Amino acid sequence: MQYKYKVAVVTMSDKGAAGQRTDQSGPLIKEIMEATGYALCMETVLIPDDYETIKATLIELCDQKKYDLILTTGGTGLSERDVTPEATLAVAHRNVPGISEYMRHKSFEITPKAMLSRGVSAMRNKTLIINLPGSPKAVRENLEFILPALKHGLDIMTGRDGECAR
């Protein structure tokens, strides 16, 4: 049986939230997740690169709205305002480092700049949060890297599947 998941997309962008730049990565994530059959329902949010706002948004999406998966984009670089990883870890109950490690590893095969990504992956309750880079190109590449294994992880996390030894 093919399960679909409640997926939220959160874009962190000061300029996007202020209406000074069009968000391209958030809509691309939504398009990819719908096209691959992952999304039962989707919500997209565009917020500034603000630590407290990011934390509050993630907590609401996890605790009140109970999304299975939150994909963030933006705020994973080295600028002073790039605080998405710190905000994600602040709300996390469990770390899931392999996802982000794999994305960096595979991205490094494309560009050495991948080593500068600070994105993390973590769980809050039964929600998996994955920080994706901010560029549409990197979003597409990273989703292609992780989507083949992601369904199994989501099924285990949500209790839809309990078998790992196959």
N, C-alpha and C positions, 0 to 999 in steps of 0.2 A: 504494500500500500504506500502510495506517495503522500507524505505529509508536507504540509505547507506551514510556514511559521509567521508569527507576528513580527514584523521587521520595522524598526525605526531607523531613520537616517538623520544624523545631526551634523550640520556643517558649522564649523567654527571659523568665522571670518569677520573681523572688525569692519572692513570695507563693505562686505556683502550685507551685514546686518544694518549698516547705515545707508544702504541703497546706492553705494558708489561703485559697486562691482556686481556683475551677474554671476551667481553661483552656477558653475558648470559641473562640479564634481558630485554634489548631492543628487541632482536629477539623473546623472549617469549611473550612480549606484542604484537608484530606484529602477531605472530602465533595465539594468543587468539583472537585478534580483527578480523582477517580474518576468523577464524573458527566460530565465533559467528555472522558473517554477518554484522558487523559494518562498515567495510572498503570498500569504493568506490575506493580510492587510498591511498597509504601509502608512507610515506617517513621516513627514519630512519637517525638519526644524532648522532654522538658520539663526544662529546666535553669535554674539561677539566673542572674541578670544578673552574671556573673563573667567577666572578660576571659580569664583562662587556661582556664576551663572551656569557654567558647565556642570559643576557638581549638582546643583539643584535640578537641572534638566535631566541628567542621568538618573538621579534618585527618583524623580517623578515617573520617568519612562519605565524604570525597573519595578518600583514598589507600587505605584498606583495603577499604571496602565499595563503592567506585566507583559512587556514585550519579551519574546524569546531571544531576539538578536538586535543589538544596536550597533550599527556601523557608523563610526564617526569619520569625518574628513577634515583635515586642516589642523593646524596647531601642534604639529609633531616635529617641527624643525628646531633651529637653534636661536631664534629671535627671542627677545625678552618676553614677548606676548604669547609665545608658543607654550601653553601650559596644559594642553589636552592630556598628555600622559600623567602628569601630576594629579589633575582633577579626577581622572579615571581611577588611578590607584587609591585616591582618598576615599572613594565610594565602594571600592572592591572588597569582596569577602575572600576571594580566591584568585590567585594569579594563574594565567594560562600562557606561559612564556613561549611555548613552541610555535604558536601561530605567528607571532611577530618575528621570532627568530627566523622562521622559514621564509616569511615575506622579505626580510632584509637579505637573507642568503640568496634567494632567487633574484631579487632586484639587483644585487651586486653583480650578477652575471650580465646585467644590462648596462649598469652605470656604477662607477665607484662612489658616486654621491649617495648611494643607498646607505652607506655606513653612517650618514648624518641623520638618518631617521630615528626618532626616539619613541615611536609608537609602541603601545603596549596592548595586551589582550588580557582580559580578566572577567571574572564572574561576580555578579551581585545577585544573591539568591539564585533564581533559575533564569537569569538573563546573562547572555554572553555579550561582552562589549569588546569590539575590535576597533582600534585606531588605525585608519588608513591615511596615507599621505594626502596632501591637498590638491595635487595636480590631476586632471582628468586622465592623462596618460598613465600615471602611476596607480591611480584607482583601478583602471581597467586591468592592468598587468597583475596587480596584487590580488584582485578578486579571482582572476583566472588561476592564480597559483593555489588559492585556498579552497575554492568552491568544491572541488572533487571530494575532499575529506570533511568538509564542514557539516554536511548532512548527518554523518555518523555521530559526530560530536554533539550536535544539537539533539539528536534522537536520544542519546545517552543522558544528556543533561536534563531533558524534559521528561524522562521516564518512558518514552515511547519505545525504547529498545534497551535491553539490559545485557546483551551479549557482545562481548568484545573478542572472544576467542573463536574466530571463524577463519 
